[in-house]
Amino acid sequence: MYYKEFRQFLINNHGDLFASLQTAFFEKAVEAAQNGCYEDALVLGEDAMTLAKYSNVGYPNIYMAGMLCQCYLDNGMLDKANDIFERVMPYLNERDEDYNEDVDKFLDLKIAIDKAKSNQKKD
């Protein structure tokens, strides 16, 4: 079984489990960030994003990715923030009622990433 088929098998047969694990990791990431443990928050957030690949949650993963992108940006991890941006944009769904708002938010993140990168080059 190749990757795409295996991934789809996991989503179809174990998506609920991965969604539960993803939620648990993301909640811990938020808790860690609220307690000032930013490095732990980023690691937990990355793990949540990995689990999202196999969950059956779908579109709400976009919001989690946006929060992780902002965390990377806030911590000066601009390449990682940009990577999240580039991976998420193709998944925005024009049929979703929040599409325009989501695009605007991610484009605002991209502007902030590019501005921060520009400022880094000046220093």
C-alpha positions as CSV (number, residue, x, y, z in Angstrom):
1,M,0.0,0.0,0.0
2,Y,1.4,3.4,-1.0
3,Y,1.3,6.4,1.2
4,K,-1.9,8.0,-0.1
5,E,-3.8,4.8,0.2
6,F,-2.4,4.1,3.6
7,R,-3.2,7.6,4.8
8,Q,-6.7,7.3,3.5
9,F,-7.1,3.9,5.2
10,L,-6.0,5.5,8.5
11,I,-8.4,8.4,8.1
12,N,-11.3,6.1,7.2
13,N,-10.7,3.5,9.9
14,H,-9.0,5.4,12.7
15,G,-9.7,9.1,12.0
16,D,-11.7,9.5,15.2
17,L,-8.7,8.3,17.3
18,F,-6.3,10.7,15.5
19,A,-8.8,13.5,15.9
20,S,-9.0,12.9,19.6
21,L,-5.2,12.8,19.9
22,Q,-4.9,15.9,17.8
23,T,-7.3,17.8,20.0
24,A,-5.4,16.7,23.1
25,F,-2.1,17.8,21.7
26,F,-3.5,21.1,20.6
27,E,-5.1,21.8,23.9
28,K,-1.8,21.1,25.7
29,A,0.0,23.4,23.2
30,V,-2.4,26.2,24.0
31,E,-2.0,25.5,27.8
32,A,1.8,25.5,27.4
33,A,1.7,28.8,25.6
34,Q,-0.6,30.4,28.2
35,N,1.9,29.3,30.8
36,G,4.8,30.8,29.0
37,C,6.3,27.5,27.9
38,Y,6.6,28.6,24.2
39,E,9.1,25.9,23.1
40,D,6.9,23.2,24.5
41,A,3.8,24.8,22.9
42,L,5.5,24.8,19.5
43,V,6.5,21.1,19.8
44,L,3.1,20.1,20.9
45,G,1.5,22.2,18.1
46,E,3.8,20.5,15.5
47,D,2.7,17.1,16.8
48,A,-0.9,18.2,16.6
49,M,-0.4,19.2,13.0
50,T,1.2,15.8,12.2
51,L,-1.8,14.0,13.8
52,A,-4.1,16.2,11.8
53,K,-2.9,14.5,8.6
54,Y,-4.6,11.3,9.7
55,S,-7.7,12.7,11.5
56,N,-11.1,13.0,10.0
57,V,-11.7,16.5,11.3
58,G,-11.2,18.3,8.0
59,Y,-11.5,22.0,7.7
60,P,-11.0,23.0,11.3
61,N,-7.4,22.0,10.9
62,I,-7.0,25.3,9.0
63,Y,-7.6,27.3,12.3
64,M,-5.1,25.2,14.2
65,A,-2.5,25.8,11.4
66,G,-3.1,29.5,11.6
67,M,-2.5,29.6,15.3
68,L,0.7,27.6,14.9
69,C,1.8,29.9,12.0
70,Q,1.3,32.9,14.3
71,C,3.3,31.2,17.1
72,Y,6.2,30.6,14.8
73,L,6.0,34.2,13.6
74,D,5.9,35.5,17.2
75,N,9.0,33.4,18.1
76,G,11.0,34.5,15.1
77,M,10.8,31.2,13.3
78,L,9.9,32.8,10.0
79,D,10.8,29.9,7.7
80,K,8.5,27.6,9.7
81,A,5.8,30.2,9.7
82,N,6.1,30.6,5.9
83,D,6.1,26.8,5.5
84,I,2.8,26.6,7.3
85,F,1.3,29.4,5.3
86,E,2.3,27.7,2.0
87,R,1.0,24.3,3.1
88,V,-2.4,25.7,4.2
89,M,-3.4,28.1,1.4
90,P,-4.2,25.3,-1.1
91,Y,-6.6,23.8,1.5
92,L,-8.8,26.9,1.9
93,N,-12.2,26.0,0.4
94,E,-14.0,28.6,-1.6
95,R,-17.3,26.9,-0.7
96,D,-16.7,27.4,3.0
97,E,-18.7,30.3,4.5
98,D,-15.6,31.7,6.2
99,Y,-13.4,31.5,3.1
100,N,-12.9,35.2,2.5
101,E,-12.2,35.8,6.2
102,D,-9.7,32.9,6.3
103,V,-7.9,34.1,3.2
104,D,-7.6,37.6,4.6
105,K,-6.2,36.2,7.9
106,F,-3.6,34.0,6.2
107,L,-2.6,36.8,3.8
108,D,-2.2,39.1,6.9
109,L,0.1,36.4,8.3
110,K,2.0,36.3,5.1
111,I,2.5,40.1,5.1
112,A,3.7,39.9,8.7
113,I,6.1,37.1,7.8
114,D,7.5,38.9,4.8
115,K,7.9,42.1,6.8
116,A,9.7,40.3,9.6
117,K,12.0,38.6,7.0
118,S,12.7,42.0,5.5
119,N,13.6,43.4,8.9
120,Q,15.9,40.5,9.6
121,K,17.8,41.2,6.4
122,K,18.3,44.8,7.5
123,D,19.8,43.8,10.8
